[in-house]
Each structure stands twice: as structure tokens, then as C-alpha cells.
Amino acid sequence: MKYLIIVNPTSGRGHAEKMVPQIEELMHRHHLDFELVRTERPWHAADLAERAAREKFDVVVTASGDGTANEALNGLMRARAAGFNHTAMYILPVGTGNDAAYGLGVPTDLEGAIQALAADKRLRVDVGIVRGGEYPEGRYFVNGVGIGFDAAVGFVAIEVRWARGLLAYLIAVLQTVFLYYKAPTVEMTYNGQTIVQPSLMISIMNGKRMGGGFHMAPKGNSSDGKLDLCIASEAGRLRIFGLVPYFIKGTQEGQPEIRMERTDRIAVKAVKGSLPAHCDGETLCREGQELAVELIPAALDFITAESA
């Protein structure tokens, strides 16, 4: 078995780089044959992952947050399209949100995560693709796409330099409520129906969580062939604050503004206003007009403790 570890030294406000000596020590302790490389530019992780697949590495491991993992995923999916299907993926959760790793059952501590990597229990997972915004040709994702309020929160959270994880996103929620709370009117088409309404937020989930602790799809399962939708209708400022604890606990279903659905594809169009959107925490667009999302079932092998 041969592993390529892709480290984004800036992930987690520099936390990933600080973890490199421990990562190397644990990999050696488990007698794993690995090469470790650092990213140097945007989309470098995608190029490194694609090269690893073409060179028949067994596993691509990202030591990063969700953004770098998403790039590596896109590189592996490019390789898959070219016929290189051998390489699995894994995430060491040393970034800011670590939501993709959470949804895939990766242990939160580094020692446990590398022990699970060594155990090599694989799960064939679904991968989503979203088209629109800055990616008309499509961008793959493993965790989810956020449209509206949660995307705006993510954009603000990036600027919160002194905090990580859920705290950074909670601070961003407070700021975003006063900058972005007027819901655009959107047209959503899925499961043979079209719904037009003002929507504060549309979360299209393959995983379970966004923003380091907001459980948009507490029942989400990345290998069930379905996307989980969490659609929030228009809400005022005070009500947004009131809804936050429900999302943290994953108990928002049943609240009057919330619609929970499942589908394998959805199209979203702005009728009035525009669509800020992200994909696995990475910007898709700040003022988009149309997005189309679909799921590719059983697309890629991931290593996860949950399959043990």
C-alpha cells in the first residue's frame, strides 16, 4: 500500500502545518509507506491527487480542511473519468470546519484517524456535482452545497482569523444576520415538482454537517444514493437567531420554516435577488442565478472507521 499525503499548510489557520511532525511519526508507527507533499497554490491539491491516481497510489490522504479535500476529490474524479479508478481517498481532519471528515466517520483525533487509515476499511460513497456560478462545467463535492444564508456565513467566517471551527461560524452568523437576511425568491425543481418561494437557505447535503457544527442533515448518509435537502423559508433577524440552536442540535425538522426532503437531483434558480453559494465550503458564486446539482452513486472509495 502506498499513500500520498497532501498537506495544505494554511489549513486551520496554520494548524495543519503544525501537525506534520505528528502525522509523519504516526504514519511511521503504523508502518505505512507514504509520500508527503504540501500545496503551493489554488487547485494544486487537485493536480497532486490526479497525478497520484495515474501513478497508482493506493490512497490519497488530505491533511487539511474541507476546501483542500474538495480539490483532491475533484482531482480523483478527473482521474476516474480517464479510467484510473484504483485510488481511494481519506481525510485527516486538521482544518477549520472538518465537516466532510465528520460525515464520513473519520475520528476527530489525529491518532485515531491514522489508526483508521491503517485499518483500511473502505466504503463506496456517492459524490455530487454542481454546475453553475463560477463552475458551469461542474465541481464535485462529497459533503454538500449551501445556497443563501449559510454560504454568506461561510464567506464571512473566512475573514474571522482568530477563531476556528464552530466558534468562527457562530461569529460569522452574528455578522451575517445584519448584512444578509433578506431571502431571495427562488424556484426549486426536484422530485417532479417545482416550488417558488423566498428561501433564506437551501442546503443540499451528501454528508451531515456544515460550518463546523451545524447539522443540516443529521440523517445524511453518503452511500445511500440520495441527497438530503434542508430548505429554510424566509425568516426575520430574531427568528434566525432562534433557529441556530436547532441546527446545532440537528433538531430543525418540524420548525415551521424548515422543509426536509430527499432527492438525487435539484435545480435552483433565482427569481428575485441572487444566489450566494458554496461547495464543500469553497465559493461557487456570490451572486449566482442558476445552479443544478445531481448525485453520482457509488462513485469513489473512502476509508472510514464507520465501515469497520
C-alpha distance (Angstrom), angle and dihedral (degrees) to the residues before:
residue distance angle dihedral
M1 . . .
K2 3.77 . .
Y3 3.81 123.9 .
L4 3.79 131.5 -163.1
I5 3.80 111.7 -156.7
I6 3.81 113.4 -159.6
V7 3.80 112.7 -161.5
N8 3.78 122.6 -167.1
P9 3.83 100.2 -157.3
T10 3.81 91.6 -158.1
S11 3.83 96.4 52.4
G12 3.77 115.5 118.6
R13 3.81 91.6 15.4
G14 3.82 88.8 -60.3
H15 3.81 95.3 -41.0
A16 3.81 92.4 121.0
E17 3.80 93.0 60.1
K18 3.79 91.3 49.9
M19 3.81 89.3 54.7
V20 3.82 95.3 55.3
P21 3.85 96.4 94.2
Q22 3.81 90.8 49.9
I23 3.80 91.7 46.3
E24 3.80 91.2 51.8
E25 3.80 92.7 46.4
L26 3.81 92.6 50.4
M27 3.79 93.1 46.1
H28 3.80 89.9 52.6
R29 3.81 91.0 45.8
H30 3.80 89.6 57.3
H31 3.84 91.3 45.3
L32 3.81 93.0 -120.0
D33 3.80 118.6 162.3
F34 3.80 106.3 -132.3
E35 3.77 146.8 159.4
L36 3.81 118.4 -151.0
V37 3.79 122.6 -153.8
R38 3.80 132.9 172.9
T39 3.78 125.7 -136.3
E40 3.79 116.2 -116.8
R41 3.81 104.4 -177.1
P42 3.80 143.5 9.2
W43 3.82 112.9 -61.6
H44 3.81 91.3 11.4
A45 3.82 88.7 120.6
A46 3.81 89.9 57.8
D47 3.79 91.7 52.9
L48 3.81 92.2 46.2
A49 3.81 92.5 49.1
E50 3.79 93.1 48.1
R51 3.79 90.7 49.3
A52 3.80 90.5 49.5
A53 3.81 91.3 53.1
R54 3.79 91.6 48.6
E55 3.81 90.0 49.1
K56 3.83 90.6 51.8
F57 3.80 99.5 -112.1
D58 3.79 108.1 169.1
V59 3.80 97.4 -139.4
V60 3.80 136.2 16.6
V61 3.80 110.6 -151.8
T62 3.79 122.9 -168.8
A63 3.80 118.4 -155.7
S64 3.75 94.3 -162.6
G65 3.75 147.5 74.8
D66 3.77 128.5 -74.1
G67 3.81 97.1 -73.5
T68 3.79 97.2 59.5
A69 3.80 90.8 41.0
N70 3.80 88.1 54.1
E71 3.80 91.4 52.0
A72 3.80 91.0 50.1
L73 3.80 89.9 48.7
N74 3.80 89.9 53.9
G75 3.80 90.0 50.6
L76 3.80 91.4 51.4
M77 3.80 91.4 48.0
R78 3.83 89.6 51.5
A79 3.80 88.4 52.5
R80 3.80 90.2 47.2
A81 3.81 90.2 54.7
A82 3.81 87.5 54.6
G83 3.81 91.8 52.3
F84 3.82 100.5 -97.2
N85 3.80 101.2 126.9
H86 3.79 102.2 148.8
T87 3.81 101.0 92.4
A88 3.80 123.7 91.3
M89 3.81 126.2 -159.9
Y90 3.79 135.9 -131.7
I91 3.81 136.4 175.5
L92 3.80 128.1 -143.1
P93 3.83 102.0 -155.2
V94 3.80 103.5 -131.6
G95 3.81 98.6 126.3
T96 3.80 134.8 90.1
G97 3.81 106.1 -86.9
N98 3.83 103.7 12.5
D99 3.80 89.3 -169.7
A100 3.80 97.1 142.7
A101 3.80 91.1 52.4
Y102 3.82 90.2 48.8
G103 3.79 92.3 52.4
L104 3.78 91.1 49.5
G105 3.80 93.6 52.1
V106 3.81 98.0 -110.4
P107 3.84 112.3 162.2
T108 3.80 111.6 -107.8
D109 3.81 95.4 -133.4
L110 3.79 119.0 75.1
E111 3.79 95.8 -129.5
G112 3.81 91.7 51.2
A113 3.80 91.0 45.4
I114 3.79 93.3 54.5
Q115 3.79 91.5 44.1
A116 3.82 87.7 56.0
L117 3.80 89.4 47.7
A118 3.79 90.3 54.0
A119 3.83 90.8 49.1
D120 3.84 87.6 59.8
K121 3.80 97.3 -154.7
R122 3.82 104.9 167.9
L123 3.76 132.6 -154.0
R124 3.79 124.5 -169.3
V125 3.80 104.2 -131.3
D126 3.78 136.1 -168.4
V127 3.79 119.6 -113.6
G128 3.79 124.9 -154.6
I129 3.77 128.7 -145.5
V130 3.80 125.2 -156.7
R131 3.80 123.7 -164.2
G132 3.79 124.3 -163.3
G133 3.78 140.8 52.7
E134 3.79 110.0 52.3
Y135 3.83 90.5 -12.4
P136 3.82 109.1 58.4
E137 3.82 88.2 156.3
G138 3.80 90.5 53.3
R139 3.78 142.1 -100.3
Y140 3.79 122.9 -134.9
F141 3.80 123.9 -131.8
V142 3.78 137.4 -177.4
N143 3.81 101.4 -169.0
G144 3.77 110.8 33.9
V145 3.79 156.1 -68.9
G146 3.78 120.9 -108.9
I147 3.78 122.5 -159.4
G148 3.79 124.7 -172.2
F149 3.78 125.2 -7.5
D150 3.80 98.7 13.2
A151 3.81 91.0 50.1
A152 3.80 90.3 51.0
V153 3.82 88.9 49.6
G154 3.81 90.1 52.3
F155 3.79 91.9 52.3
V156 3.81 90.2 53.2
A157 3.83 93.1 43.6
I158 3.79 90.3 60.4
E159 3.81 87.9 64.8
V160 3.81 93.3 52.1
R161 3.78 95.6 95.0
W162 3.80 101.1 171.3
A163 3.82 99.2 56.5
R164 3.80 136.8 55.9
G165 3.78 136.8 -159.0
L166 3.78 123.1 -2.0
L167 3.82 93.6 -8.5
A168 3.81 91.6 60.7
Y169 3.80 90.6 51.0
L170 3.80 94.0 46.7
I171 3.80 89.6 53.3
A172 3.80 88.3 48.6
V173 3.83 90.8 50.9
L174 3.80 89.9 56.6
Q175 3.80 91.4 51.0
T176 3.79 95.6 41.6
V177 3.81 95.2 52.4
F178 3.79 88.5 67.1
L179 3.82 94.3 43.7
Y180 3.80 103.8 37.2
Y181 3.76 120.5 23.5
K182 3.82 103.3 115.2
A183 3.78 103.0 102.2
P184 3.82 117.3 -137.4
T185 3.78 118.1 -128.0
V186 3.80 107.4 -111.6
E187 3.78 138.8 -173.7
M188 3.80 112.8 -139.9
T189 3.80 121.7 -169.8
Y190 3.82 119.9 -170.1
N191 3.81 139.5 129.8
G192 3.80 90.8 18.1
Q193 3.80 94.9 -57.7
T194 3.81 135.3 101.1
I195 3.79 121.0 -148.4
V196 3.81 124.6 -172.0
Q197 3.79 117.3 -166.4
P198 3.80 143.8 125.5
S199 3.80 103.0 -86.1
L200 3.76 123.7 -166.9
M201 3.80 91.8 -167.7
I202 3.79 141.7 -0.6
S203 3.80 116.1 -165.3
I204 3.81 115.6 -170.6
M205 3.77 105.7 -166.5
N206 3.78 136.2 -166.5
G207 3.80 89.6 163.2
K208 3.79 131.3 36.4
R209 3.79 111.8 -107.3
M210 3.81 144.2 38.0
G211 3.77 134.0 -173.0
G212 3.78 95.9 29.8
G213 3.81 94.2 -70.6
F214 3.80 114.3 14.0
H215 3.82 107.5 115.5
M216 3.78 100.5 -148.8
A217 3.82 92.1 165.1
P218 3.81 109.7 20.4
K219 3.82 89.3 173.8
G220 3.80 93.8 45.8
N221 3.79 117.3 137.5
S222 3.80 120.6 -172.7
S223 3.80 93.3 -154.4
D224 3.82 102.5 47.6
G225 3.82 98.4 88.1
K226 3.81 93.2 -116.1
L227 3.78 139.3 100.4
D228 3.80 117.0 -137.3
L229 3.80 115.0 -136.8
C230 3.79 124.7 -153.7
I231 3.80 108.9 -174.2
A232 3.81 120.7 -176.7
S233 3.79 119.3 -166.3
E234 3.78 123.7 -146.3
A235 3.80 116.3 -52.6
G236 3.79 135.0 174.5
R237 3.77 125.4 -118.0
L238 3.78 97.6 -93.8
R239 3.79 92.1 45.9
I240 3.82 90.9 51.7
F241 3.80 88.6 56.9
G242 3.79 88.9 47.7
L243 3.80 92.4 53.3
V244 3.83 95.6 51.0
P245 3.85 95.9 81.8
Y246 3.81 90.5 51.7
F247 3.81 90.9 55.3
I248 3.80 92.2 47.1
K249 3.81 89.9 53.6
G250 3.82 93.9 37.9
T251 3.81 91.8 -123.1
Q252 3.81 99.0 117.8
E253 3.81 94.1 113.3
G254 3.79 108.4 106.2
Q255 3.79 95.6 31.5
P256 3.83 109.0 126.0
E257 3.80 94.7 -117.6
I258 3.81 95.0 48.7
R259 3.80 129.0 88.7
M260 3.83 118.5 -176.4
E261 3.82 116.8 -164.5
R262 3.81 140.8 157.7
T263 3.80 127.8 -136.7
D264 3.80 142.2 143.4
R265 3.82 95.1 -128.2
I266 3.79 140.3 17.3
A267 3.80 136.8 -179.6
V268 3.80 120.3 -153.5
K269 3.80 124.0 -166.9
A270 3.79 129.9 -178.9
V271 3.81 110.6 -125.0
K272 3.80 93.7 174.2
G273 3.79 123.3 11.7
S274 3.80 123.5 -0.6
L275 3.79 141.3 -78.9
P276 3.80 122.6 -110.4
A277 3.79 105.0 -164.9
H278 3.79 142.8 175.0
C279 3.80 135.2 -167.9
D280 3.83 116.0 -147.6
G281 3.80 86.1 -20.3
E282 3.81 94.7 -52.1
T283 3.80 120.6 117.1
L284 3.79 116.5 -97.6
C285 3.79 95.5 169.9
R286 3.78 140.7 -32.1
E287 3.80 96.8 -148.1
G288 3.80 106.0 17.4
Q289 3.78 126.4 162.7
E290 3.81 105.9 -161.3
L291 3.80 135.6 19.9
A292 3.80 129.9 177.9
V293 3.81 121.7 -164.0
E294 3.79 130.0 -173.0
L295 3.78 137.1 168.1
I296 3.80 127.3 -121.2
P297 3.83 105.4 -153.6
A298 3.82 121.0 -134.7
A299 3.79 92.1 -5.2
L300 3.81 104.4 151.7
D301 3.81 143.5 13.7
F302 3.80 116.4 -112.5
I303 3.76 126.2 -176.2
T304 3.79 110.2 -128.6
A305 3.77 136.0 164.3
E306 3.81 88.5 -136.4
S307 3.80 91.1 71.5
A308 3.80 91.6 58.3
